[in-house]
Amino acid sequence: MRKGIKKQFWLSEKDAADLKQKAQRCGVTETSVIRQLLHGYEPREKPDERFYEAMREMYAIGNNLNQLTAKAHKLGFIDTPMLRELSRAFARFQLKIEQNFLLPVSQLHTFEGHPYKVLDNEEMDSLVESIKEQGKLHSRCR
């Protein structure tokens, strides 16, 4: 898209500083932040190096898994030691992601106007009892 129209506008010192800081945190220009906002996007902060390190690790695990799958398909059997090592690598990766990117429950707090309501009522008591009796029914539940 050709950008042929120039717009100039005034900002307070605080707004200008906020825009500059937001752009730096997102790793984009101030103009890009404004364009994203105009198109209905909320500019997000650029992840730190830990995120990119985790992505490289995830790609490596995925590549090894692809190699294992190709080998199993070609030979007609699976390399059990390699599968075990991949499982361990994935478990270590998962733990690392949880430690680096997920907040401990103790740090979570409610805020006014949030869209999710957790009610401490009979329905919640029933859910707690059900989990105690039957365990979790979905693997993503922790």
C-alpha positions in Angstrom: 0.0 0.0 0.0 1.4 3.4 -1.0 1.5 5.9 1.8 1.2 9.3 0.1 -0.7 11.4 2.6 1.1 13.0 5.5 -0.7 13.8 8.7 0.7 16.0 11.5 -0.8 16.3 15.0 0.1 17.5 18.4 0.6 15.3 21.5 1.2 16.2 25.1 4.7 15.4 26.4 3.3 12.5 28.3 1.4 11.1 25.3 4.5 11.5 23.1 6.6 9.7 25.7 4.0 6.9 26.1 3.9 6.5 22.3 7.6 6.3 22.1 7.9 3.8 24.9 5.1 1.6 23.4 6.8 1.6 20.1 10.2 0.6 21.6 8.6 -2.2 23.7 6.8 -3.5 20.6 9.9 -3.2 18.4 8.2 -1.1 15.8 8.1 2.5 14.8 5.7 5.1 16.4 3.9 5.3 13.0 3.4 1.6 13.0 1.8 1.7 16.5 -0.7 4.3 15.3 -1.5 2.3 12.1 -2.1 -0.8 14.2 -4.4 1.1 16.5 -6.3 2.6 13.5 -6.9 -0.9 12.1 -8.2 -2.2 15.4 -5.1 -4.1 16.6 -3.6 -3.7 20.0 0.2 -3.5 19.6 1.9 -6.1 21.7 5.2 -6.0 23.3 8.0 -7.8 21.6 8.8 -11.0 23.5 12.1 -11.1 25.3 15.0 -13.5 24.3 13.6 -16.3 26.5 10.6 -16.6 24.1 12.7 -17.0 21.0 15.0 -19.5 22.8 11.8 -21.5 23.7 10.6 -21.3 20.1 14.0 -22.6 18.9 13.8 -25.5 21.4 10.2 -26.3 20.3 11.3 -26.4 16.6 14.2 -28.7 17.5 11.8 -31.1 19.3 9.4 -31.0 16.4 12.2 -31.7 13.9 13.4 -34.7 16.0 9.8 -35.9 16.2 9.5 -35.7 12.4 12.7 -37.6 12.0 11.5 -40.3 14.4 8.2 -40.6 12.5 9.9 -40.9 9.1 12.3 -43.5 10.5 9.3 -45.5 12.0 7.4 -45.3 8.7 10.4 -46.4 6.6 11.6 -49.3 8.9 8.2 -50.4 10.2 9.0 -50.0 13.9 9.7 -47.2 16.3 13.0 -46.3 18.0 11.9 -46.6 21.6 15.0 -45.0 23.2 14.7 -42.0 20.9 11.0 -41.8 21.7 11.7 -41.8 25.4 14.4 -39.1 25.0 11.9 -37.0 23.0 9.3 -37.4 25.6 11.8 -36.3 28.3 12.9 -33.3 26.2 9.3 -32.3 25.7 8.5 -32.6 29.4 11.6 -30.4 30.2 10.4 -27.9 27.6 6.9 -27.8 29.0 8.2 -27.2 32.5 10.5 -24.4 31.2 7.6 -22.7 29.4 5.4 -22.9 32.5 8.2 -21.5 34.7 9.2 -18.7 32.3 5.9 -17.6 30.9 3.0 -18.5 33.2 2.4 -16.8 36.5 2.2 -18.8 39.6 -1.4 -18.9 41.0 -0.2 -17.0 44.0 0.5 -14.0 41.8 -2.9 -13.9 40.1 -5.4 -11.4 41.3 -8.8 -10.2 40.3 -9.5 -6.8 38.8 -12.6 -4.8 38.4 -14.5 -5.4 35.2 -12.7 -8.6 34.1 -14.9 -10.8 31.9 -14.5 -14.1 33.7 -16.4 -14.6 36.9 -15.3 -17.4 39.3 -18.1 -17.8 41.8 -17.5 -19.5 45.1 -21.0 -21.1 45.2 -22.7 -24.5 45.2 -21.8 -25.1 41.6 -18.1 -24.6 42.4 -18.4 -26.9 45.4 -20.0 -29.5 43.2 -17.1 -29.1 40.6 -14.5 -29.5 43.3 -16.2 -32.6 44.7 -16.5 -34.1 41.2 -12.7 -33.6 40.5 -11.9 -35.1 43.9 -14.0 -38.2 43.1 -13.4 -38.6 39.3 -10.1 -36.8 38.8 -9.6 -34.4 35.9 -11.4 -35.5 32.8 -9.4 -33.4 30.3 -5.6 -33.6 29.9 -5.2 -29.8 29.7 -6.7 -29.3 33.2 -4.0 -29.1 35.9 
